[in-house]
């Protein structure tokens, strides 16, 4: 990868990578740090990277950098200590985006990442598998289970509207 290829990659993919990381971390400063770290890692390995695979490489690197960041900063709290109120279908929300954000937060990191990559960023199952180090059938299973969990959390459309 040449310097020009790297600069083109930054111009083309930095916004998409940032949106993906921000959706997961919910903190602009931390998302910027993770994206910058991912592009730094890419620059350090630029001569080994094929420019045709730059998009996959940067999303994969950003994903793994984000996972490392989460693991490093996660407080150790046992599952029993966490209070998770059950969603009530009787609640009235005026903002569908708020409901979707709440539902996404209930998913595991892998489920959340694959759903965001598929439904928000538009990646194929194969590309998602390369980014998160899963095979295509595992990606499909995670997406299916995540969508079931989202459907269960959100409930019927009548409860949302």
C-alpha positions, -999 to 999 in steps of 0.1 A, spaced: 0 0 0 14 34 -10 11 66 9 -15 77 -17 -35 45 -11 -34 50 26 -46 86 23 -74 75 0 -84 48 26 -85 74 53 -107 97 31 -130 69 21 -135 48 52 -128 70 83 -164 82 86 -178 47 83 -153 32 108 -161 61 132 -199 56 129 -194 18 135 -172 23 166 -194 52 179 -225 30 177 -208 4 199 -190 26 224 -215 55 227 -187 79 235 -173 103 209 -139 107 224 -133 70 229 -146 63 194 -121 88 180 -93 73 200 -101 38 188 -104 49 151 -71 68 153 -54 38 169 -68 15 141 -55 39 114 -21 41 132 -19 3 132 -28 3 95 0 29 88 25 8 107 17 -22 85 10 -3 52 37 -20 32 22 -55 40 -14 -45 31 -29 -50 -3 -47 -18 -12 -77 -37 -26 -83 -52 9 -78 -19 28 -115 -16 37 -117 -50 52 -84 -45 70 -93 -12 86 -127 -24 98 -111 -56 112 -84 -36 129 -109 -11 143 -132 -39 156 -103 -56 174 -90 -23 188 -125 -16 201 -128 -50 217 -94 -45 234 -105 -11 246 -137 -25 260 -119 -53 278 -94 -29 292 -120 -5 305 -147 -28 315 -155 -29 352 -158 -64 365 -194 -69 376 -210 -103 380 -241 -110 361 -260 -114 394 -251 -79 405 -265 -62 374 -301 -51 377 -319 -53 343 -355 -44 345 -377 -62 321 -390 -41 293 -426 -32 296 -448 -32 265 -471 -7 283 -444 20 282 -450 47 257 -420 60 237 -421 89 214 -386 82 199 -381 50 180 -344 56 179 -343 56 217 -360 22 217 -336 8 192 -306 21 211 -319 5 243 -325 -28 225 -290 -28 210 -275 -22 244 -290 -55 256 -271 -75 230 -237 -91 235 -208 -73 219 -205 -98 190 -242 -97 183 -243 -60 184 -213 -57 161 -226 -81 135 -260 -65 134 -246 -31 131 -222 -42 103 -250 -59 84 -280 -36 89 -263 -3 96 -232 -4 74 -245 -29 48 -217 -55 48 -221 -89 33 -220 -120 56 -186 -129 42 -171 -94 49 -185 -94 84 -169 -128 90 -136 -114 80 -139 -84 102 -150 -103 134 -131 -136 127 -161 -158 123 -172 -180 95 -202 -171 74 -226 -195 90 -216 -183 125 -223 -147 114 -257 -157 102 -265 -174 135 -253 -144 155 -274 -120 133 -305 -143 136 -302 -145 174 -296 -108 177 -326 -100 156 -347 -124 177 -335 -107 209 -343 -73 194 -378 -85 183 -384 -99 218 -373 -67 235 -392 -43 212 -423 -65 211 -451 -55 188 -451 -23 168 -483 -13 186 -464 -13 219 -438 10 204 -461 35 187 
